[in-house]
Structure formats: structure tokens, C-alpha cells
Amino acid sequence: MNFSEVFKLSGLLCKFSPDGKYLASCVQYRLVVRDVNTLQIVQLYTCLDQIQHIEWSADSLFILCAMYKRGLVQVWSLEQPEWHCKIDEGSAGLVASCWSPDGRHILNTTEFHLRITVWSLCTKSVSYIKYPKACLQGTTFTRDGRYMALAERRDCKDYVSIFVCSDWQLLRHFDTDTQDLTGIEWAPNGCVLAVWDSCLEYKVLLYSLDGRLLSAYSAYEWSLGIKSVAWSPSSQFLAVGSYDGKVRILNHVTWKMITEFEHPAAINNPKIVVYKEAEKSPQLGLGCLSFPPPRAGAGPLPTSESKYEIASVPVSLQTLKPVTDRANPKIGIGMLAFSPDSYFLATRNDNVPSAVWVWDIQKLRLFAVLEQLSPVRAFQWDPQQPRLAICTGGSRVYLWSPAGCLSVQVPGEGEHSPAGTGTSALLFVVWRHTGRTGEAPAISSQGNCPQRLCVNLKAGAQCTGDPLPSALQGRSSPSLT
């Protein structure tokens, strides 16, 4: 695996464009856009303050930079760098900003979630949506970009509104049988909307596009409930991770549970492959012993080597004893994600933080377990093939596929590395979305230094700037797939 040179980064802000041609990263108040193939700087933009959020439009022609502390959003064009737009929410403030699927409207959420402001870049018109609920996932768009579902809270009751994205007209409005709605998400085919309650009540509700309740599911009562939810890319399965350490799979025909995956600390089935990370110090030649210790400023000593070993069952995984008298205990399924072909499901049980479970969805059984030396910080599937990238906050990125596992040392800057080790602390990984397989991810890291990026080959509210040039207004955004 080959790596680029290390680039500076702020706020862990780096994103590939949807078409896979560009990579945007932020350094304080500067936005840097690079060509993915050459990594040469294509555009360099200067914002009015430190950037806290960036997002590409669906057609990769524009990029949004949000500065929440100042209530500002700036929009830049790649094709016409002289064009720019500034949106100032004024005293209403700003806590969130995102693109609409057509890439020509921006949705800003004001402080205290008083409203959502919809700004048009083509006409500079403004629309308002009241009563958005402050929750983890309160807005979701269908993959084809036609509809938006919004969680609302009014008169101490939860509601969902469905809007048509072409003109922002209200299509459906209905209440939900939830105590404290926490999240909503469309199925990838856009036919079903999943709504789930807070962790205090186990409840998943499934609605059709016209607001009909298709099914309601609850696994148990009087205990902490849902912690994570994920649709399979095929829309055939809904995975629900719970605080009891189990993942329950619902099918799209009856919306009943077809199986549940437990995450035991002991694995006894000999058919399950358990990969354990092993770390070994490199062997030094005898001649190296006669030299004095390296001077300050010299290159780092060789780091330890890491590889995977297949463990013999039974295997006992390292567990954490949760602190149950505090909020948000580290128990239950905190992370889950389907592979792009819907064949595999990767999960992490928060009280077994160093392990990643990989489940075979076709056979509904455990396929493999990866036990790391450090707690798993993040994982993400390759968008083109069943290949999983894992970060643990160390200096390596780990790759799993049905063929096996791989541990890769990521190069770091010696002068900026923690304790002069020449290594980096890898925090997350982002895959490039292209039509080709074998594309490598961008990895964000942070040591005792600035963050770095390594690429593997209403009141007072105003919008300033000119409307979009006619050449750009007429372009239609590609369907989201």
C-alpha cells in the first residue's frame, strides 16, 4: 500500500467529492481542494473564520463551509472560482447546515432548533420550516433526492413531516407513537421510513411514504433500548443494535425479526475465524548494539511490527466493566454497518471495545471476529467491494476482507509525532467513491500536533452574493445512488 505525503488538517475536516475527482480539506479558515489523482491543489479558498463543517453538493460543483460560531455559511464554486455566496443567519444563530439533494438549496438549522431556513442559490429566495426537533438524526433524504423527512416536536408530541424537495411543499404530516423520537432514516429504496425512540423505550416504527404505519417492533421493556440502527443497501434488512448487546435483524416482508446476533465474550465455535492482532518488536542486528543511543532530533527508532494471528478456540475476548450509575454507559451495540453488497454486517459491542464482529447475512451466522490490541475507534466499508477498514487510534489501519486480514503501518512525521515515535494517531478513515475497485482511503490522524491527513493513492438573516450563473442553474444533479 502506497501513501502520499502528509497534509495539515483542522477539525478532522476532509471529504472526497461525490464524483471521486476531488478531495477537500480544511486548515483553520482555509479550504483546500486537491485533484485526487495528482494531489495537486486545484483551488484554495479563504473563509471569514475558522471552518467547522464542510459538505459537497451532490453534483460536486459546489462546496459548503459552515462557521457555526459566527452563524455564517460560505459557498464556493469549483468551475467558476470568482462566484461566491455568503449566508448570514444573524441573531438566529446556526447549529447545522447541509445541502439539498439537488445541490441548489442549503438548509440551515438555527440555534435552539427554532426553525430550518431553506436558501435557494438560484433565486436567493428563502423558505422556513418550523418546529424541527433537536435529536441525533432528525432529517433524512431519499436516495433519489425527491423527498425529505423531518422530525418535529410541538405541543410535547413527536411528528414527522415529508416534503417534496423540488418546491419544498408539504406532502404528508403525521404524529408518531414515540415518547422521545431520536432518529429517522429512509430505506435506500425510498419506500419505507424507519423511526425509533430514545434509549429509555425500545420501539421501532416503520412508515410508508404516505404516512401509514406499516409495523411497530419492540424487543423488550423496562430496560435501556435502541442504541444504533442501519439499513442494508438492498433495503431488505433493518439492523437494530441494542443496549443488551444484541443486534436484531428485521425483514422487509413482514417487518418481523428473523434472527438476533449475540456478542458473547467467549467464542467456542470452531467454524468461526478469530483474528488476533499480535505485536512484536523488530529484531536488531548485533552490530547495532555497539552504537550509542541516538541524539535528540535523530530519526525515530524502528517501531514494533503488527500482524494478525488466527487464534484457536475457545477464545476469550477482553471486556470492560461498565459504569452503570452514569449516563451513556459503555454497553451495547454502538457501531454497525452493512457491506455495499449487503452480504456482511460489521458490529462493535461497546463493552468489548477491541473487537469487531463480521456477520454473514446470507447464512445469518457469525463469520469472523477481529480482536485488536486497542479499542476500535471507527470502521468503514469500501463502497465497491466487501472490504472493511478499521482504525484504533494507533499508527496503523487494518483491512479485512473474506480472504483475510492485513495490518498496514501509516507513515508519520517524526518531528510532529507523539514522543518522537514517528507514528500518528489514526482517528478515522474515508473511502473514495468511484466506479473502480481497489481505491484506497484517506486517513485522518492526530498526535501531539495539528491534525494531519494522509491519502492512499431569521432576524438579520441575509444571503449575499450573486445568484448562480445561468450556465450552472440549468444543470441537473445526478441521482443519488
MIKOL-836572 format. One record per residue (C-alpha): x, y, z; residue number from 1. Coordinates in nm, 4 decimals. Each point is the difference from the previous one (the first is absolute). Example, Ala and Ser with C-alpha at 12.3 -4.5 7.8 and 13.67 -1.06 7.14 Angstrom:
BEGIN
x_y_z_num
1.2300_-0.4500_0.7800_1 .
0.1370_0.3440_-0.0660_2 .
//
This chain:
BEGIN
x_y_z_num
0.0000_0.0000_0.0000_1 .
0.1399_0.3381_-0.1019_2 .
-0.0533_0.3260_0.1869_3 .
0.0187_0.3648_-0.0950_4 .
0.1841_0.2632_0.1928_5 .
-0.1718_0.1247_0.3151_6 .
-0.2267_0.3054_-0.0284_7 .
-0.1057_0.2283_0.2835_8 .
-0.3595_-0.0186_0.1133_9 .
-0.2323_0.1777_0.2460_10 .
-0.3090_-0.1336_0.1724_11 .
0.0309_-0.3375_-0.1737_12 .
-0.1648_0.1643_-0.3026_13 .
0.0794_-0.1876_-0.3205_14 .
-0.2457_-0.1327_-0.2577_15 .
0.0159_-0.1513_-0.3460_16 .
-0.2317_0.1502_-0.2597_17 .
-0.2929_-0.2263_-0.0975_18 .
0.1475_-0.0538_-0.3469_19 .
0.3312_-0.1080_0.1554_20 .
0.2096_0.2582_-0.1867_21 .
0.0852_0.2412_0.2819_22 .
0.1000_-0.0019_0.3641_23 .
-0.0904_0.2965_0.2202_24 .
0.1765_0.0688_0.3294_25 .
0.0064_0.2909_0.2445_26 .
0.2866_0.1760_0.1732_27 .
-0.1475_0.2512_0.2440_28 .
-0.1856_0.2509_-0.2226_29 .
0.1361_-0.1317_-0.3316_30 .
-0.1690_-0.2529_-0.2252_31 .
0.2364_-0.2034_-0.2162_32 .
-0.1305_-0.1995_-0.2975_33 .
0.2350_-0.2552_-0.1587_34 .
-0.0166_-0.2160_-0.3061_35 .
-0.0223_-0.3575_0.1223_36 .
0.2249_-0.1480_-0.2683_37 .
0.2880_0.2473_0.0317_38 .
-0.0729_0.1465_0.3478_39 .
0.0851_0.3403_-0.1446_40 .
-0.1939_0.2990_0.1356_41 .
-0.2803_0.0905_-0.2406_42 .
-0.1600_0.2812_0.1999_43 .
0.0799_0.1820_0.3226_44 .
-0.2772_0.1973_0.1700_45 .
0.0185_0.2294_0.3017_46 .
-0.3001_0.0167_0.2329_47 .
-0.0904_0.2714_0.2501_48 .
0.0652_-0.2147_0.3067_49 .
0.1095_-0.3470_0.1027_50 .
-0.1945_-0.2662_-0.1883_51 .
-0.1985_-0.2434_0.2114_52 .
-0.1840_-0.1984_-0.2671_53 .
0.0385_-0.0700_-0.3728_54 .
-0.2270_-0.1811_-0.2434_55 .
0.0041_-0.0599_-0.3754_56 .
-0.3059_0.0502_-0.2182_57 .
-0.1280_-0.3195_-0.1617_58 .
0.1347_0.1002_-0.3416_59 .
0.3463_0.0880_0.1391_60 .
-0.0208_0.3547_-0.1423_61 .
-0.0290_0.1869_0.3312_62 .
0.1286_-0.0331_0.3515_63 .
-0.1531_0.1402_0.3153_64 .
0.2004_0.1327_0.2956_65 .
-0.1845_0.0652_0.3271_66 .
0.1294_0.2186_0.2804_67 .
-0.2436_-0.0687_0.2820_68 .
0.1519_0.2398_0.2512_69 .
-0.0711_0.2945_-0.2299_70 .
-0.3233_-0.1328_-0.1499_71 .
0.1514_0.0073_-0.3482_72 .
0.0011_-0.2271_-0.3027_73 .
0.2203_0.0590_-0.3031_74 .
-0.0440_-0.1849_-0.3278_75 .
0.2697_-0.0373_-0.2653_76 .
-0.0128_-0.1101_-0.3617_77 .
0.2688_-0.2221_-0.1516_78 .
-0.0772_0.0874_-0.3608_79 .
-0.0361_0.3772_0.0563_80 .
0.2287_0.0922_0.2925_81 .
-0.0908_0.3683_-0.0303_82 .
-0.3604_-0.0814_0.0977_83 .
-0.0693_-0.0240_0.3726_84 .
-0.2897_0.0160_0.2433_85 .
-0.0256_0.0951_0.3663_86 .
-0.3001_-0.0842_0.2194_87 .
-0.0290_0.1792_0.3345_88 .
-0.2652_-0.1275_0.2404_89 .
0.0484_0.3028_0.2250_90 .
-0.1288_-0.0137_0.3558_91 .
-0.1815_-0.3281_-0.0670_92 .
0.3346_-0.1779_0.0068_93 .
0.1001_-0.3223_-0.1702_94 .
0.0483_-0.3548_0.1268_95 .
-0.0192_-0.2078_-0.3195_96 .
0.0228_0.0457_-0.3775_97 .
-0.0422_-0.2407_-0.2890_98 .
-0.0729_-0.0221_-0.3720_99 .
-0.3280_-0.1046_-0.1537_100 .
0.0338_-0.2909_-0.2446_101 .
-0.0220_0.2296_-0.3044_102 .
0.3100_0.1929_0.1101_103 .
-0.1765_0.3353_-0.0487_104 .
-0.1542_0.0508_0.3454_105 .
0.1568_0.0209_0.3446_106 .
-0.1803_-0.0964_0.3206_107 .
0.1141_0.1868_0.3116_108 .
-0.1187_-0.0913_0.3481_109 .
-0.0075_0.2930_0.2423_110 .
0.0966_-0.0081_0.3655_111 .
-0.2345_-0.1796_0.2397_112 .
-0.1482_-0.1675_-0.3118_113 .
-0.2560_0.2779_-0.0394_114 .
-0.0242_-0.0522_-0.3747_115 .
0.1704_-0.1207_-0.3160_116 .
0.0713_0.2628_-0.2656_117 .
0.0075_-0.1162_-0.3625_118 .
0.2130_0.2298_-0.2180_119 .
-0.0123_-0.0194_-0.3803_120 .
0.3286_0.0707_-0.1771_121 .
-0.1787_0.0545_-0.3301_122 .
-0.2630_0.2574_0.1018_123 .
0.1239_0.1068_0.3469_124 .
-0.3478_-0.0810_0.1318_125 .
-0.0502_-0.1174_0.3562_126 .
-0.2429_-0.2533_0.1523_127 .
-0.0496_-0.0896_0.3645_128 .
-0.0855_-0.3294_0.1653_129 .
-0.1110_0.0225_0.3626_130 .
0.0298_-0.2343_0.2959_131 .
0.2995_-0.2176_-0.0973_132 .
0.0858_-0.2336_0.2823_133 .
0.3419_0.0008_0.1619_134 .
0.0995_-0.3647_-0.0278_135 .
0.2894_-0.2078_-0.1262_136 .
-0.1447_-0.0590_-0.3471_137 .
-0.2985_0.2255_-0.0660_138 .
0.0310_0.0511_-0.3779_139 .
0.0311_-0.2580_-0.2757_140 .
-0.0286_0.0061_-0.3807_141 .
-0.0979_-0.2812_-0.2335_142 .
0.2784_-0.1312_-0.2218_143 .
-0.1647_0.1375_-0.3149_144 .
-0.0139_0.3462_0.1601_145 .
-0.3760_0.0444_-0.0427_146 .
-0.1152_0.0065_0.3616_147 .
0.1190_0.1188_0.3397_148 .
-0.1287_-0.1285_0.3323_149 .
0.0288_0.2291_0.3025_150 .
-0.0512_-0.0842_0.3662_151 .
-0.2011_0.2666_0.1831_152 .
-0.0933_0.0722_0.3582_153 .
-0.3020_0.2121_0.0887_154 .
-0.2442_0.0003_0.2926_155 .
0.2165_-0.2617_0.1746_156 .
-0.0595_-0.2527_-0.2773_157 .
0.2111_-0.1417_-0.2834_158 .
-0.0941_0.0405_-0.3660_159 .
0.1507_-0.0751_-0.3394_160 .
-0.0463_0.2230_-0.3045_161 .
0.0830_-0.1112_-0.3543_162 .
0.0905_0.2724_-0.2509_163 .
0.0415_-0.0027_-0.3772_164 .
0.3527_0.1248_-0.0628_165 .
-0.0761_0.1562_-0.3390_166 .
-0.2234_0.2744_0.1456_167 .
0.0143_-0.0667_0.3774_168 .
-0.3743_-0.0575_0.0216_169 .
-0.1330_-0.2117_0.2859_170 .
-0.1043_-0.3446_-0.1249_171 .
-0.0953_-0.1785_0.3234_172 .
-0.0103_0.0868_0.3702_173 .
-0.0706_-0.2596_0.2699_174 .
0.0653_-0.0627_0.3661_175 .
0.2132_-0.2881_0.1249_176 .
-0.0629_-0.2287_0.2928_177 .
0.3293_0.0871_0.1699_178 .
0.0827_0.1466_0.3385_179 .
0.3174_0.1734_-0.1168_180 .
0.0835_-0.0585_-0.3661_181 .
0.3753_-0.0361_-0.0478_182 .
0.0528_-0.0745_-0.3690_183 .
-0.1559_-0.0539_-0.3425_184 .
0.1442_-0.1551_-0.3147_185 .
-0.1355_-0.0909_-0.3427_186 .
0.0601_-0.3428_-0.1418_187 .
0.2386_0.0195_-0.2980_188 .
-0.2908_-0.0650_-0.2396_189 .
-0.1918_0.2966_0.1482_190 .
-0.3166_-0.2005_0.0708_191 .
0.0171_-0.0375_0.3780_192 .
0.0941_0.2408_0.2780_193 .
0.1428_-0.1415_0.3233_194 .
-0.0693_0.1957_0.3202_195 .
0.1435_-0.0993_0.3357_196 .
-0.0469_0.1156_0.3584_197 .
0.2546_0.1014_0.2597_198 .
0.2014_-0.2542_0.1950_199 .
-0.2566_0.0121_0.2822_200 .
-0.2589_-0.1833_-0.2081_201 .
0.0656_-0.2736_-0.2544_202 .
-0.2140_0.0859_-0.3020_203 .
0.0550_0.0001_-0.3791_204 .
-0.2798_0.1310_-0.2230_205 .
-0.0136_-0.0503_-0.3769_206 .
-0.2044_0.2385_-0.2159_207 .
-0.0830_0.0085_-0.3694_208 .
0.0482_0.3088_-0.2166_209 .
-0.3641_0.1008_0.0521_210 .
0.0344_-0.0146_0.3805_211 .
-0.1619_-0.3380_0.0642_212 .
0.1416_-0.2019_0.2897_213 .
0.1229_-0.3249_-0.1501_214 .
0.1336_-0.1627_0.3140_215 .
0.1204_0.0630_0.3543_216 .
0.2691_-0.2084_0.1670_217 .
0.1077_-0.0225_0.3629_218 .
0.2362_-0.2656_0.1301_219 .
-0.0435_0.0595_0.3740_220 .
-0.1125_0.2511_0.2635_221 .
0.1279_0.1696_0.3158_222 .
0.3637_0.0081_-0.1041_223 .
0.2292_0.2097_-0.2189_224 .
-0.1042_-0.0559_-0.3594_225 .
0.1285_0.1009_-0.3439_226 .
0.3535_0.1303_-0.0474_227 .
0.0621_-0.0237_-0.3773_228 .
-0.1982_-0.0650_-0.3181_229 .
0.1098_-0.0766_-0.3581_230 .
-0.1730_-0.0950_-0.3255_231 .
0.1558_-0.2508_-0.2350_232 .
0.0801_0.1500_-0.3451_233 .
-0.2535_-0.2394_-0.1535_234 .
-0.2763_0.1327_0.2340_235 .
-0.0813_-0.3614_0.0902_236 .
0.1253_0.0169_0.3585_237 .
-0.0043_0.2452_0.2888_238 .
0.2627_-0.0614_0.2674_239 .
-0.0788_0.1270_0.3498_240 .
0.2803_0.0109_0.2558_241 .
-0.1073_-0.0027_0.3629_242 .
0.1425_0.0669_0.3434_243 .
-0.0376_-0.3692_0.0864_244 .
0.2919_-0.0783_-0.2317_245 .
-0.2094_-0.1508_-0.2806_246 .
-0.0742_0.0935_-0.3611_247 .
-0.3478_-0.0852_-0.1234_248 .
-0.0640_-0.0355_-0.3739_249 .
-0.3453_0.0938_-0.1331_250 .
-0.1118_-0.1128_-0.3481_251 .
-0.1744_0.2205_-0.2570_252 .
-0.2926_-0.2364_-0.0656_253 .
-0.1620_-0.0379_0.3412_254 .
0.2214_0.2454_0.1947_255 .
0.0469_-0.2692_0.2612_256 .
0.3287_-0.1086_0.1521_257 .
0.1617_-0.2842_-0.1924_258 .
0.3024_-0.0423_0.2250_259 .
0.2026_0.1621_0.2735_260 .
0.3779_0.0120_0.0270_261 .
0.1497_-0.0315_0.3466_262 .
0.3475_0.1285_0.0844_263 .
0.1413_-0.2347_0.2641_264 .
0.3408_0.0587_0.1571_265 .
0.0917_-0.3657_-0.0563_266 .
0.0042_-0.1600_-0.3467_267 .
-0.0110_-0.3781_-0.0109_268 .
-0.1193_-0.0803_-0.3530_269 .
0.2937_-0.1434_-0.1997_270 .
-0.1615_0.1161_-0.3278_271 .
0.0508_0.3643_0.0955_272 .
0.3322_0.1550_-0.0981_273 .
0.1436_0.2189_0.2775_274 .
0.2784_0.2371_-0.1039_275 .
0.2101_0.1368_0.2857_276 .
0.2367_0.2884_-0.0494_277 .
0.3487_-0.0835_0.1191_278 .
0.2788_0.2506_0.0448_279 .
0.3669_-0.0880_-0.0098_280 .
0.3082_0.2141_0.0397_281 .
0.2359_-0.0072_-0.2993_282 .
0.3197_-0.1945_0.0423_283 .
0.3118_0.2150_-0.0102_284 .
0.3305_-0.1233_-0.1337_285 .
0.2850_-0.0555_0.2437_286 .
0.1927_0.2823_-0.1612_287 .
-0.2619_0.2480_0.1123_288 .
0.0785_-0.0683_0.3647_289 .
0.3420_0.1635_-0.0181_290 .
-0.1362_0.3402_-0.0960_291 .
-0.0964_0.2619_0.2619_292 .
-0.3656_0.1077_0.0359_293 .
-0.1179_0.2349_-0.2760_294 .
0.0320_0.3736_0.0557_295 .
-0.2971_0.2307_0.0375_296 .
-0.1455_0.0839_-0.3378_297 .
0.1192_-0.3237_-0.1546_298 .
-0.2403_-0.2260_-0.1835_299 .
-0.2377_-0.2138_0.2050_300 .
0.0873_-0.3502_0.1075_301 .
-0.1672_-0.2835_-0.1886_302 .
-0.3568_-0.0475_0.1168_303 .
-0.1489_-0.3343_0.0947_304 .
-0.1478_-0.2196_-0.2676_305 .
-0.3637_-0.1001_-0.0029_306 .
-0.1695_-0.2927_-0.1666_307 .
-0.3053_-0.2210_0.0403_308 .
0.0083_-0.3496_0.1374_309 .
-0.2832_-0.2516_-0.0207_310 .
-0.0900_-0.0967_0.3550_311 .
-0.1072_-0.3467_0.1029_312 .
-0.3406_-0.0314_0.1622_313 .
-0.1130_0.0403_0.2676_314 .
0.0909_0.3708_0.0014_315 .
-0.0783_0.2458_0.2793_316 .
-0.0305_0.3625_-0.1075_317 .
0.0989_0.2886_0.2241_318 .
-0.3012_0.1729_0.1547_319 .
-0.0602_0.3220_0.1910_320 .
-0.2100_0.0200_0.3121_321 .
-0.2515_0.2780_-0.0715_322 .
-0.0657_0.2808_0.2450_323 .
-0.3763_-0.0380_0.0341_324 .
-0.0633_0.2973_0.2293_325 .
0.0936_0.2539_-0.2687_326 .
-0.1699_0.1167_-0.3177_327 .
0.0840_-0.1671_-0.3325_328 .
0.1636_-0.3140_0.1372_329 .
0.2471_-0.1751_-0.2281_330 .
-0.2150_-0.3013_-0.0689_331 .
-0.1952_-0.1204_-0.2993_332 .
0.0460_0.0199_-0.3758_333 .
0.1446_0.3444_-0.0637_334 .
0.1072_-0.0545_-0.3622_335 .
-0.1426_-0.2061_-0.2846_336 .
0.0268_0.0205_-0.3789_337 .
-0.0959_-0.2159_-0.2980_338 .
0.2401_-0.0743_-0.2825_339 .
-0.0957_0.1548_-0.3385_340 .
-0.1227_-0.3344_-0.1342_341 .
-0.2082_-0.0660_0.3174_342 .
0.1854_-0.3286_0.0508_343 .
0.1737_0.0979_0.3242_344 .
-0.0739_0.2006_0.3124_345 .
0.2760_0.1433_0.2204_346 .
-0.0770_0.0786_0.3657_347 .
0.1717_0.1156_0.3176_348 .
-0.1212_-0.0722_0.3516_349 .
0.1039_0.2958_0.2147_350 .
0.0867_-0.2073_0.3048_351 .
0.2257_-0.2141_-0.2222_352 .
0.1575_0.3058_-0.1660_353 .
0.3018_-0.1681_-0.1571_354 .
-0.1954_-0.2466_-0.2125_355 .
-0.1828_0.0275_-0.3318_356 .
-0.2555_-0.2658_-0.0865_357 .
-0.0662_-0.0788_-0.3672_358 .
-0.3289_-0.1802_-0.0704_359 .
-0.1006_-0.1959_-0.3097_360 .
-0.3478_0.1329_-0.0889_361 .
-0.0684_-0.2697_-0.2598_362 .
0.0479_-0.2782_0.2527_363 .
-0.0959_0.2106_0.3043_364 .
0.3027_-0.1057_0.2018_365 .
0.3233_0.1367_0.1393_366 .
0.2683_-0.0047_-0.2666_367 .
0.3111_0.1459_0.1678_368 .
0.1195_0.1942_0.3030_369 .
0.2909_0.2442_0.0045_370 .
0.1523_0.0709_0.3403_371 .
0.2252_0.3050_0.0060_372 .
0.2563_0.1026_0.2594_373 .
-0.1758_0.3375_0.0441_374 .
-0.3668_0.1047_0.0041_375 .
-0.1535_0.0433_-0.3451_376 .
-0.0593_0.3677_-0.0770_377 .
-0.1651_-0.0291_-0.3421_378 .
-0.0594_-0.2329_-0.2908_379 .
-0.1396_0.0460_-0.3507_380 .
-0.0753_-0.2266_-0.2939_381 .
0.1527_0.0465_-0.3434_382 .
-0.2935_0.1282_-0.2137_383 .
0.0885_-0.2321_-0.2878_384 .
0.0819_-0.3333_0.1600_385 .
-0.0246_-0.1862_0.3324_386 .
0.3134_0.1440_0.1574_387 .
0.0020_0.1585_0.3451_388 .
0.2447_0.2647_0.1244_389 .
0.0503_0.0344_0.3760_390 .
0.1701_0.2664_0.2133_391 .
0.0934_-0.0396_0.3666_392 .
0.1662_0.3340_0.0738_393 .
0.3466_-0.1448_-0.0571_394 .
0.2387_0.0317_-0.2912_395 .
-0.1520_-0.2753_-0.2134_396 .
-0.3034_-0.0578_-0.2161_397 .
-0.1445_-0.3501_-0.0159_398 .
-0.1718_-0.1533_-0.3004_399 .
-0.2297_-0.3034_-0.0001_400 .
-0.1506_-0.1871_-0.2917_401 .
-0.1360_-0.3547_-0.0303_402 .
0.3488_-0.0980_-0.1151_403 .
0.1694_0.1104_0.3238_404 .
0.1371_0.2905_0.2032_405 .
0.2790_0.2502_-0.0452_406 .
0.1728_0.2465_0.2324_407 .
0.1578_0.3029_-0.1696_408 .
0.2384_0.2454_0.1641_409 .
-0.0876_0.3571_-0.0975_410 .
0.3005_0.2305_-0.0315_411 .
0.0174_0.3009_0.2307_412 .
0.2123_0.3088_0.0413_413 .
0.2783_-0.0604_0.2468_414 .
0.0211_0.3552_0.1257_415 .
-0.3742_0.0189_0.0634_416 .
-0.0580_-0.3497_0.1307_417 .
-0.0934_-0.0842_0.3576_418 .
0.3138_-0.0307_0.2095_419 .
0.2065_0.0041_-0.3162_420 .
-0.1073_-0.3475_-0.0980_421 .
-0.0524_0.0821_-0.3646_422 .
-0.3565_-0.1331_0.0196_423 .
-0.3448_0.1555_-0.0219_424 .
-0.3275_-0.0451_0.1862_425 .
-0.2513_-0.1072_-0.2660_426 .
-0.3509_0.1128_0.0842_427 .
-0.2150_-0.0838_-0.3029_428 .
0.0117_-0.1182_-0.3595_429 .
-0.2002_0.1103_-0.3063_430 .
-0.0234_-0.1994_-0.3215_431 .
-0.0018_0.1639_-0.3402_432 .
-0.3246_-0.0639_-0.1900_433 .
0.0843_-0.0986_-0.3567_434 .
-0.1041_-0.2549_-0.2562_435 .
0.3239_-0.1918_0.0451_436 .
0.0996_-0.2459_0.2659_437 .
0.3259_0.0093_0.1842_438 .
-0.0143_0.3714_0.0844_439 .
0.1644_0.0781_0.3318_440 .
-0.1339_0.2192_0.2802_441 .
0.0922_0.3351_0.1443_442 .
0.1114_-0.0290_0.3603_443 .
-0.0217_0.2765_0.2572_444 .
0.2380_0.0004_0.2933_445 .
0.0944_0.2072_0.2990_446 .
0.2984_-0.0167_0.2284_447 .
0.1514_0.2614_0.2310_448 .
-0.0269_0.2390_-0.2917_449 .
-0.2468_0.1451_-0.2501_450 .
-0.2212_-0.2585_-0.1652_451 .
0.1305_-0.1494_-0.3212_452 .
-0.1354_-0.1731_-0.3066_453 .
0.1627_-0.2853_-0.1879_454 .
-0.1436_-0.1202_-0.3284_455 .
0.0518_-0.3465_-0.1350_456 .
0.0296_0.0068_-0.3777_457 .
-3.0884_2.8190_1.4605_458 .
0.0360_0.3573_0.1455_459 .
0.2829_0.1638_-0.1783_460 .
0.0366_-0.3043_-0.2195_461 .
0.1367_0.0748_-0.3436_462 .
0.1533_-0.1620_-0.3033_463 .
0.2631_0.1969_-0.1895_464 .
0.1511_-0.0743_-0.3370_465 .
-0.1325_-0.0356_-0.3505_466 .
-0.2507_-0.2688_-0.0986_467 .
0.1472_-0.3011_-0.1730_468 .
0.1153_0.0640_-0.3555_469 .
-0.2551_-0.1199_-0.2536_470 .
0.2506_-0.2555_-0.1257_471 .
-0.0028_-0.1659_0.3393_472 .
-0.3709_0.0440_0.0811_473 .
-0.1110_-0.2180_-0.2872_474 .
0.2106_-0.2980_0.0986_475 .
-0.1843_-0.2883_0.1537_476 .
0.1555_-0.1911_0.2823_477 .
0.0585_-0.3698_-0.0512_478 .
-0.2179_-0.2444_0.1881_479 .
0.1363_-0.0972_0.3374_480 .
0.0932_-0.3629_-0.0033_481 .
//
